[in-house]
Amino acid sequence: MGALSFMWLADTSNFVWRSMMVNNWLNTAVVICTEVLKQAVSFQLGTMVAMLAALALERFEVLLLYTAFFSMIRATAGASTTVEVMWSYLLSVWWHRRKGLYQQFLTVVFWLSAMSATIFAFTQIISAVLFTDVDLDAIPGLTRQVNTSFGFQDTFRRENCEDFSLNISSEEGVAQAAEYPTFAEYSEPPYEADGVSDTRVTLRAFLPVQAAQERETLREYSRLTTVLDARVTCQVPDFDDLKVWRGPNDTFYYRLEGSVRASRSTPRLGNVTVTELEGNKARYNDSVPFSCLASFPFVEGNKRINLRPEWQLSLCQLGSFSGGLVSEFKNISTWWDQTTGGMGQRGVFFLNVTAEGTQKLSSSGNDGITGWSSRQRNEWFDMVWEPTKENMILSTTLCYSAFDFANLDVSISSSANRTEPKMSHVNHPQPGSQPTTQ
C-alpha cells in the first residue's frame, strides 16, 4: 500500500518517481504491487475464513447439507472459499424465509463472511481499478549532459556607416523568417515616462539545441549559452530644421529630412554622438542629420491602388553613430561609462504614414511641404495636414537598442511544452495587395 500511495501521490520533484515514469515502469510496478497485495490479502482472508467456518460449525449455524464442506474449509483455509461460505449462508436464509427461522443465520458470522467476500472480490479487480486513474501527461525527463555549440562572432567596424532604410509596406521589404526557435526570457518592469515607450529589460537566452523537437520539450537547461539584450526604448524625437519634400520624379514618396536627437533621458541611454569619425567630434546627444523616405499609396486617376490607409511604415537607421542603450552586460557604475556605453551604435528612426485622401501635397520652394501642425502622441511625433483633401499624418519615433550578445551561465526552466510556430507567407500578384502571413 505504501508503494501504491507513493506512485499516486508523488510528483516530478521526486527523482525515483520521475525515473519510473520516464522509463515506462508504471504498469510493471502497479502489477507487481497489486499481486503482492492480493497474495497478502488472500492469505489473511484464508485464515479468517477458516476461523469463521469453525465458529459456524460450533454455533450450529450450518445446515447438515454443508457440514462436510465447512469442515474442509476449516482445514484448508482457502481465501477463495469465502464466496462459497457466503453463498451457503444465503441459501440457508432463503430456505428458511417462510418458516421465519432465517434470522438465526443473520449472525455476526454472516456479516463477517459478507465483508470477507467483498474484500476478496475487490482484490480480484484491484489492478483494473488502479489503472482507471492513470492519465497521460508530459513530465520532465532525466537530466543528461550533451556538447552544445553557442555564441556569435561579431566585429566592430568603423567603416561602412552608410544610411540604412527599409520600406516595410513594400513586399520585397518584409522580413520573412523561416523559423522561430524557442528562447528563454528574463524581464523586469518597464521604465514609464511621458513620451517614452520601453519594452523593459529583456534578456533572451537562445537554447543551444539544434533539433526543434528537443527545444519544444526542453524543461530545464543549465550551463553556458548565448544571451541577447533585446531591450528597445522609443521616445518622441527632438528635431532641428525638419522638412518634408516630394519624392524624386514626382513619385508618391515623401522625404523627411533634418536633424534629430533624443528628447528624453531614459535608463541606460548612452548617447554620445559621433558625427565625424576622422575628426573625432563626439558630443553628448548631438543632433544627427537624417533623410528618410515615407511610402504612400499609389494613385491612378482617382483610384487608390494601395487601399491600406495607415501603418505604411518606413524604417531608417541614422547615418552617424548616434548612441544607443548600454547593454546589461556592461558596467555603468560611473557617469562616463553610462554616457559612452552606447558609442558605436546608431538609433533607428520609424516613420509611419496615415493618409485617407488622394491629393498630392506639393513642395513650396526651399521650405518643402508646408501647412502642417505638430502634436505629441505618446512616443510619436505627428506632423498633421488637416483639414485638407489629403488628411495625411506623418508619425515619427526615435528608438534605441543595445542589441548586444554575451555567453553566460544560465539556468532555464519551463513547466510546459512549447510549439514553435511555422510561418508561411503568400505574396498576392495583384497590384497594391499586401503579402499574407499564415
C-alpha positions as CSV (number, residue, x, y, z in Angstrom):
1,M,0.0,0.0,0.0
2,G,2.9,2.3,0.7
3,A,4.3,1.7,-2.8
4,L,1.0,2.4,-4.4
5,S,0.5,5.5,-2.4
6,F,3.9,6.7,-3.4
7,M,3.2,6.2,-7.1
8,W,-0.1,8.0,-6.9
9,L,0.9,10.9,-4.6
10,A,4.4,11.7,-5.6
11,D,5.3,14.2,-8.4
12,T,8.1,15.2,-10.7
13,S,10.1,16.6,-7.9
14,N,10.9,13.1,-6.7
15,F,13.7,11.5,-8.8
16,V,12.6,7.9,-8.2
17,W,9.1,8.7,-9.3
18,R,10.2,10.6,-12.3
19,S,12.6,7.8,-13.3
20,M,9.7,5.3,-13.1
21,M,7.5,7.4,-15.3
22,V,10.2,8.3,-17.9
23,N,11.3,4.6,-18.2
24,N,7.7,3.4,-18.5
25,W,7.9,1.3,-15.4
26,L,4.5,2.3,-14.0
27,N,2.5,-0.6,-15.5
28,T,5.0,-3.1,-14.2
29,A,5.2,-1.5,-10.8
30,V,1.4,-1.4,-10.4
31,V,1.0,-5.1,-11.4
32,I,3.7,-6.2,-9.0
33,C,2.3,-4.2,-6.1
34,T,-1.2,-5.4,-6.8
35,E,-0.1,-9.1,-7.0
36,V,1.8,-8.8,-3.7
37,L,-1.2,-7.1,-2.2
38,K,-3.6,-9.8,-3.5
39,Q,-1.4,-12.6,-2.1
40,A,-1.2,-10.9,1.3
41,V,-4.9,-10.3,1.5
42,S,-5.7,-13.8,0.3
43,F,-3.5,-15.3,3.0
44,Q,-5.2,-13.3,5.7
45,L,-8.7,-14.0,4.2
46,G,-7.9,-17.7,4.1
47,T,-7.1,-17.7,7.8
48,M,-10.2,-15.6,8.6
49,V,-12.5,-17.9,6.6
50,A,-11.2,-21.0,8.4
51,M,-11.9,-19.3,11.7
52,L,-15.4,-18.3,10.5
53,A,-16.1,-21.8,9.3
54,A,-15.1,-23.2,12.7
55,L,-17.4,-20.7,14.5
56,A,-20.3,-21.5,12.2
57,L,-19.9,-25.2,13.0
58,E,-19.6,-24.6,16.7
59,R,-22.6,-22.3,16.8
60,F,-24.8,-24.7,14.8
61,E,-25.3,-22.2,12.0
62,V,-24.6,-24.7,9.3
63,L,-27.1,-26.9,7.6
64,L,-26.5,-30.6,7.7
65,L,-26.1,-30.5,3.9
66,Y,-23.0,-28.2,4.2
67,T,-21.4,-29.7,7.3
68,A,-18.7,-31.7,5.5
69,F,-18.0,-28.7,3.2
70,F,-17.5,-26.4,6.2
71,S,-15.2,-29.0,7.8
72,M,-13.0,-29.0,4.7
73,I,-12.9,-25.1,4.7
74,R,-11.8,-25.1,8.4
75,A,-9.0,-27.5,7.5
76,T,-7.8,-26.0,4.2
77,A,-8.1,-22.2,4.9
78,G,-8.5,-21.1,1.3
79,A,-9.4,-17.5,0.5
80,S,-11.4,-18.4,-2.5
81,T,-13.9,-20.3,-0.2
82,T,-15.0,-17.0,1.2
83,V,-17.6,-16.7,-1.6
84,E,-18.8,-20.3,-1.1
85,V,-19.3,-19.7,2.7
86,M,-21.3,-16.6,1.9
87,W,-23.3,-18.5,-0.7
88,S,-24.2,-21.2,1.8
89,Y,-25.4,-18.7,4.3
90,L,-27.6,-17.0,1.7
91,L,-29.1,-20.3,0.7
92,S,-29.9,-21.1,4.4
93,V,-31.6,-17.7,4.7
94,W,-33.6,-18.3,1.5
95,W,-34.7,-21.8,2.5
96,H,-35.9,-20.7,6.0
97,R,-37.6,-17.4,4.9
98,R,-41.1,-18.9,5.0
99,K,-40.7,-20.6,8.3
100,G,-39.5,-17.4,10.0
101,L,-36.2,-19.0,11.0
102,Y,-33.9,-17.2,8.7
103,Q,-32.9,-14.7,11.4
104,Q,-30.9,-17.3,13.2
105,F,-28.5,-17.3,10.2
106,L,-28.1,-13.4,10.2
107,T,-25.4,-13.5,12.9
108,V,-22.0,-11.9,13.3
109,V,-20.5,-14.8,11.3
110,F,-22.8,-14.0,8.4
111,W,-21.8,-10.3,8.3
112,L,-18.1,-11.1,8.7
113,S,-18.4,-13.6,5.9
114,A,-20.1,-10.9,3.7
115,M,-17.3,-8.5,4.5
116,S,-14.6,-11.1,3.6
117,A,-16.4,-11.9,0.3
118,T,-16.4,-8.2,-0.6
119,I,-12.7,-7.8,0.2
120,F,-11.9,-10.9,-1.9
121,A,-13.9,-9.6,-4.8
122,F,-12.2,-6.2,-4.7
123,T,-8.7,-7.9,-4.7
124,Q,-9.6,-9.5,-8.0
125,I,-10.2,-6.2,-9.8
126,I,-7.8,-4.0,-7.9
127,S,-5.4,-3.7,-10.9
128,A,-8.2,-2.5,-13.2
129,V,-9.4,0.0,-10.5
130,L,-6.0,1.4,-10.1
131,F,-5.3,1.8,-13.9
132,T,-8.6,3.7,-14.3
133,D,-6.9,6.6,-12.5
134,V,-3.8,6.7,-14.9
135,D,-3.7,9.6,-17.2
136,L,-1.2,10.7,-19.9
137,D,0.7,13.9,-19.3
138,A,4.1,15.5,-20.1
139,I,6.7,15.4,-17.4
140,P,10.4,16.4,-17.3
141,G,12.8,13.7,-18.5
142,L,16.0,12.7,-16.9
143,T,19.0,15.0,-16.8
144,R,21.6,14.3,-19.4
145,Q,24.8,16.1,-20.5
146,V,25.5,17.0,-24.1
147,N,28.0,19.0,-26.0
148,T,26.5,22.2,-27.5
149,S,27.6,25.0,-29.7
150,F,26.8,28.6,-29.0
151,G,28.0,32.1,-29.5
152,F,28.3,34.7,-32.3
153,Q,31.5,36.1,-33.7
154,D,31.0,39.8,-34.5
155,T,33.5,42.5,-35.3
156,F,33.0,46.2,-34.7
157,R,33.9,48.0,-37.9
158,R,34.3,51.8,-38.1
159,E,33.7,51.9,-41.8
160,N,30.6,51.2,-43.9
161,C,28.4,53.5,-41.9
162,E,26.0,54.4,-44.8
163,D,22.4,55.1,-44.1
164,F,20.1,52.2,-43.9
165,S,16.4,52.4,-44.7
166,L,13.6,49.8,-45.2
167,N,10.2,50.4,-46.6
168,I,8.1,48.0,-44.6
169,S,5.0,48.5,-46.8
170,S,6.6,47.1,-49.9
171,E,6.5,43.4,-50.5
172,E,10.2,43.0,-51.0
173,G,10.9,44.8,-47.7
174,V,9.0,42.5,-45.4
175,A,11.4,40.3,-43.4
176,Q,10.1,36.7,-43.7
177,A,11.6,34.5,-41.1
178,A,11.7,30.8,-41.9
179,E,11.9,29.6,-38.3
180,Y,11.1,31.0,-34.8
181,P,13.3,29.0,-32.4
182,T,12.4,28.7,-28.8
183,F,14.2,31.0,-26.4
184,A,14.1,31.8,-22.7
185,E,13.4,35.3,-21.5
186,Y,14.1,37.3,-18.4
187,S,12.4,40.7,-18.0
188,E,11.8,43.4,-15.4
189,P,9.1,46.1,-15.1
190,P,9.4,48.8,-17.9
191,Y,10.5,52.4,-17.5
192,E,7.5,54.7,-17.6
193,A,7.6,58.3,-18.5
194,D,5.8,60.8,-20.7
195,G,6.8,60.4,-24.4
196,V,8.6,57.1,-23.8
197,S,7.7,53.5,-24.7
198,D,10.0,50.9,-23.1
199,T,10.0,47.2,-23.7
200,R,11.6,46.8,-20.3
201,V,14.8,44.9,-19.5
202,T,14.6,41.9,-21.9
203,L,17.3,39.3,-21.9
204,R,16.7,36.4,-24.3
205,A,18.8,33.2,-23.9
206,F,18.9,31.1,-27.1
207,L,18.8,27.3,-26.5
208,P,21.9,25.7,-27.9
209,V,19.8,22.7,-29.2
210,Q,19.6,22.1,-32.9
211,A,16.6,19.8,-33.1
212,A,13.3,21.7,-32.9
213,Q,11.5,18.8,-31.1
214,E,14.1,18.9,-28.3
215,R,13.7,22.7,-28.0
216,E,9.9,22.4,-27.7
217,T,10.0,19.8,-25.0
218,L,13.0,21.0,-23.0
219,R,12.2,21.6,-19.4
220,E,15.5,22.6,-17.8
221,Y,18.9,23.8,-19.1
222,S,21.8,24.8,-17.0
223,R,25.1,25.9,-18.5
224,L,26.6,28.3,-21.0
225,T,24.6,29.8,-23.8
226,T,24.3,33.0,-25.8
227,V,22.1,35.7,-24.3
228,L,20.8,38.7,-26.2
229,D,20.0,42.1,-24.7
230,A,16.8,42.8,-26.7
231,R,15.6,45.9,-24.8
232,V,14.3,48.7,-27.1
233,T,13.3,52.2,-25.9
234,C,11.4,54.5,-28.2
235,Q,10.8,58.2,-27.5
236,V,9.5,61.4,-29.0
237,P,12.3,62.8,-31.2
238,D,13.7,66.3,-30.9
239,F,14.0,67.8,-34.4
240,D,16.0,70.6,-35.9
241,D,15.2,72.1,-39.3
242,L,12.6,69.5,-40.1
243,K,11.3,69.5,-43.6
244,V,9.2,67.3,-45.9
245,W,9.8,67.0,-49.6
246,R,8.1,65.3,-52.5
247,G,9.9,62.2,-53.8
248,P,12.0,62.3,-56.9
249,N,10.4,62.3,-60.4
250,D,7.0,63.3,-58.9
251,T,6.5,59.8,-57.3
252,F,4.3,59.1,-54.4
253,Y,7.1,59.1,-51.9
254,Y,7.8,61.8,-49.4
255,R,11.2,62.5,-48.0
256,L,11.5,63.6,-44.4
257,E,14.9,65.2,-43.5
258,G,16.5,67.3,-40.9
259,S,18.5,66.6,-37.7
260,V,17.2,64.6,-34.8
261,R,18.3,63.8,-31.3
262,A,16.8,62.3,-28.1
263,S,14.4,64.4,-26.1
264,R,14.3,62.2,-23.0
265,S,17.0,60.8,-20.8
266,T,16.0,57.1,-20.3
267,P,17.7,54.4,-18.3
268,R,21.0,53.1,-19.8
269,L,20.8,55.5,-22.7
270,G,24.5,56.0,-23.8
271,N,24.0,59.0,-26.0
272,V,27.4,60.3,-27.1
273,T,27.1,61.2,-30.8
274,V,30.0,60.8,-33.1
275,T,29.2,62.9,-36.2
276,E,32.7,62.8,-37.8
277,L,34.9,59.8,-37.2
278,E,38.1,61.2,-38.6
279,G,37.7,64.5,-36.8
280,N,36.8,62.6,-33.6
281,K,34.0,65.0,-32.9
282,A,32.0,63.4,-30.1
283,R,29.4,65.3,-28.2
284,Y,26.7,64.4,-25.8
285,N,23.3,64.0,-27.5
286,D,24.3,66.0,-30.6
287,S,21.8,66.3,-33.4
288,V,22.3,63.7,-36.2
289,P,21.3,64.5,-39.8
290,F,18.9,62.1,-41.4
291,S,16.9,61.6,-44.5
292,C,14.0,59.1,-44.6
293,L,11.6,58.2,-47.4
294,A,7.9,57.7,-46.4
295,S,5.9,55.3,-48.5
296,F,2.5,56.5,-49.8
297,P,-0.5,54.8,-51.5
298,F,-0.1,54.9,-55.3
299,V,-2.9,56.7,-57.1
300,E,-4.0,56.1,-60.6
301,G,-6.5,58.8,-61.5
302,N,-8.9,59.0,-58.6
303,K,-8.5,55.3,-57.7
304,R,-6.2,54.3,-54.9
305,I,-4.3,51.1,-55.8
306,N,-2.9,50.5,-52.3
307,L,-6.0,50.6,-50.1
308,R,-4.2,50.5,-46.7
309,P,-4.7,53.9,-45.2
310,E,-2.3,53.6,-42.2
311,W,0.8,51.8,-40.9
312,Q,2.7,52.2,-44.1
313,L,5.9,52.1,-42.1
314,S,9.5,53.0,-43.1
315,L,12.5,52.1,-41.0
316,C,15.5,54.4,-41.3
317,Q,18.8,54.0,-39.5
318,L,20.5,57.2,-38.6
319,G,23.6,57.9,-40.7
320,S,26.1,58.6,-37.9
321,F,27.0,56.9,-34.7
322,S,24.1,58.4,-32.6
323,G,24.4,56.4,-29.5
324,G,22.3,53.6,-28.1
325,L,21.3,51.7,-25.0
326,V,24.1,50.5,-22.8
327,S,24.0,46.7,-22.7
328,E,23.1,45.0,-19.5
329,F,26.3,43.1,-19.9
330,K,28.3,46.3,-19.4
331,N,29.1,48.2,-16.2
332,I,27.6,51.7,-15.9
333,S,28.9,52.4,-12.4
334,T,30.2,55.8,-13.4
335,W,28.7,58.7,-15.5
336,W,31.4,58.2,-18.1
337,D,30.6,54.5,-18.5
338,Q,26.9,55.2,-18.9
339,T,27.5,58.1,-21.3
340,T,29.9,56.4,-23.6
341,G,28.5,52.9,-23.3
342,G,26.4,53.4,-26.4
343,M,29.2,54.5,-28.6
344,G,29.4,52.6,-31.9
345,Q,25.6,52.2,-32.0
346,R,23.0,54.0,-34.0
347,G,19.4,54.9,-33.3
348,V,16.6,53.8,-35.6
349,F,14.0,56.2,-37.0
350,F,10.5,54.9,-37.6
351,L,8.2,56.8,-40.0
352,N,4.6,55.9,-40.4
353,V,2.1,57.3,-42.9
354,T,-1.6,57.7,-42.3
355,A,-3.5,59.1,-45.3
356,E,-7.1,58.9,-46.4
357,G,-7.2,61.2,-49.5
358,T,-5.8,61.0,-53.0
359,Q,-4.5,64.6,-53.5
360,K,-0.8,65.1,-53.8
361,L,0.9,67.6,-51.4
362,S,3.2,69.9,-53.3
363,S,6.5,71.4,-52.1
364,S,6.8,75.1,-51.6
365,G,10.3,76.4,-52.6
366,N,13.0,75.7,-50.2
367,D,10.7,75.1,-47.3
368,G,9.3,71.8,-48.6
369,I,5.7,70.9,-48.0
370,T,4.2,73.3,-45.6
371,G,0.9,73.7,-43.8
372,W,1.4,71.1,-41.2
373,S,1.0,71.3,-37.4
374,S,2.7,69.1,-34.8
375,R,1.5,67.2,-31.8
376,Q,2.8,64.6,-29.4
377,R,1.1,61.3,-29.1
378,N,2.8,59.0,-26.5
379,E,6.2,58.2,-28.1
380,W,5.2,59.5,-31.5
381,F,5.7,63.0,-33.0
382,D,2.9,63.7,-35.5
383,M,3.0,66.1,-38.5
384,V,-0.6,66.7,-39.3
385,W,-2.1,68.1,-42.5
386,E,-5.7,68.9,-41.6
387,P,-8.1,69.8,-42.8
388,T,-7.1,69.1,-46.4
389,K,-8.3,66.7,-49.1
390,E,-5.3,64.6,-48.2
391,N,-5.8,64.3,-44.4
392,M,-2.2,63.0,-44.1
393,I,-0.3,62.4,-40.9
394,L,3.4,61.6,-40.8
395,S,4.2,60.0,-37.4
396,T,7.8,59.5,-36.3
397,T,9.5,58.0,-33.3
398,L,13.2,57.5,-32.3
399,C,14.2,54.1,-31.0
400,Y,17.4,52.9,-29.3
401,S,18.5,49.3,-28.7
402,A,21.5,47.7,-27.1
403,F,21.3,44.5,-29.2
404,D,24.4,43.1,-27.5
405,F,25.3,39.4,-27.0
406,A,27.2,37.6,-24.2
407,N,27.9,34.0,-23.4
408,L,26.7,33.5,-19.9
409,D,25.9,30.7,-17.4
410,V,22.2,30.4,-17.2
411,S,19.5,28.3,-15.5
412,I,16.4,27.9,-17.7
413,S,13.2,26.2,-16.7
414,S,9.7,25.7,-18.1
415,S,6.7,23.9,-16.8
416,A,5.1,23.1,-20.1
417,N,5.9,22.2,-23.7
418,R,6.0,24.8,-26.4
419,T,5.3,24.6,-30.1
420,E,7.5,26.6,-32.4
421,P,5.3,28.4,-34.9
422,K,5.8,27.6,-38.6
423,M,5.0,30.7,-40.7
424,S,4.1,30.7,-44.3
425,H,4.0,33.8,-46.5
426,V,1.8,34.3,-49.5
427,N,2.5,37.1,-51.9
428,H,-0.5,38.1,-53.9
429,P,0.2,39.1,-57.6
430,Q,-2.4,41.8,-57.8
431,P,-1.1,45.4,-57.8
432,G,-1.2,47.0,-54.4
433,S,-2.1,43.9,-52.5
434,Q,-0.2,43.0,-49.3
435,P,1.6,39.7,-48.5
436,T,-0.4,37.5,-46.2
437,T,1.2,35.7,-43.2
438,Q,-0.3,32.5,-42.1
